[in-house]
Amino acid sequence: MRAAVAAVLPWLEGAAEQPDRPVLAAAVRLSLRTLEQDAPGRSVEVRVPPFAAVQCVAGPRHTRGTPPNVVETDPRTWLELATGRLTWADGLADARITASGSRADLSALLPVLRF
């Protein structure tokens, strides 16, 4: 995971063009998988279209339809959150994160890795 995310750091820092889709997809998927492992559960669905969605955070399990606790963001925003380059509060304030539900605050779980 660390190598996959390191490959997109120049883009996150504004020093390179957006990486190729497979490189970006790997960074998003592996960092989301790390969040899923760090916060096991099924009460919050975290979506980063078009690459991945995971369920995490302990609590009531969701089984059908749209979950009551959903976080959605774009790949760049997710990777900035995952690496600590963007805070949860700033992402919400700038409308870069959509979060609904009482358990959808991921601030205590981020970043999932630091460089």
N, C-alpha and C positions, 0 to 999 in steps of 0.2 A: 504494500500500500504506500509506504513512504516513497519508494522510487516512482510510482505512478503519479503521485501528487507533486513530487519534485519536478517532474517533467513539464508541469503546467505553471510552475512558479514564475518564470519570466513573463508569461502572459498576464498573470494576476498582478504583477508589479508594473505592467505597462511597458515592458522592455521588448516584447515580442508580439507577433500576430497570434490570433487564436490558433491553438493547436489543432491538428487533424482530429476528425471526429473519433476515431478509435482511441487516441491518446486521452482526449477529454472524457470519453465514456469510461475508460478504465479508472481515471482519477475519481470521478463521481461515484461509480459503483463501489470501488474498494473503500472509499472514505465513508460512504453510507453503511457499508457492511460493518465497518469499525464502530460506528454509532450504534448499530443494531446489537453488536456484541457487548458494548459498554453499558447499554441500557436495555437489557432484555425485557421483553414484554410485547403486548399487542394492543396497547391502548391509544397509541398515536401513530398515524401514518405520515411519513415524511416522503414527499414527492419532489423529484427533480426531473421534470420532463425535458427531453424525451428519453432519458437514460435509465432511470431507476426509481423505485419506490420501496421503502421498507417499513415494517411495523416495529415499534420499539416502545419502551417505557412501561414499567409495571403498572397494572391497574385492570379495570374491567376489559375483558376481551371483546373485540368487535368481530362479528361474523358475516353480516350482510349489508349490502348497500354502501353508502358513503359513511365512513367512520365519523363519530362525533368530534374527534380531535385530529385535525389535519394541519400539516405544515407544507407549504409549497413555495418553491423558489426556482429561479433559473440556475443553470450549472455554475456560472461565474460567482453568483452570490453564495451558493452553497459552498463552493470551494474557499471563498473568502471567509465564511463562517467557520468552516472546518479547520482552517489554518490560523485562525485568530486575527486575520487581517480586517475583519469586520465584526463588530459586536452585535449581539442579538438586538439590543435596544436601538442601535443606529439603523440596522436593517429594517426593523419595524417602522421607525420614524420616517425613513426614506421610501417606504412602501415597496421595498425589495423582497419582503417576506409576507406571505399571507398565512396567518395562523388563526385557527378557530378551535374553540373548545377549552375547557378548564385545565387540561393537561398539556396543551400545545406549546408551553414555554420551554424551549430547549436551552436556555441560557446557562443553566448549571452543568450541561453536558458538553458545552463547546469551549474551546476548540477540541477536536478529536486528535489533533497532532500539532506539534510546534516545530518550526524550523529555526 
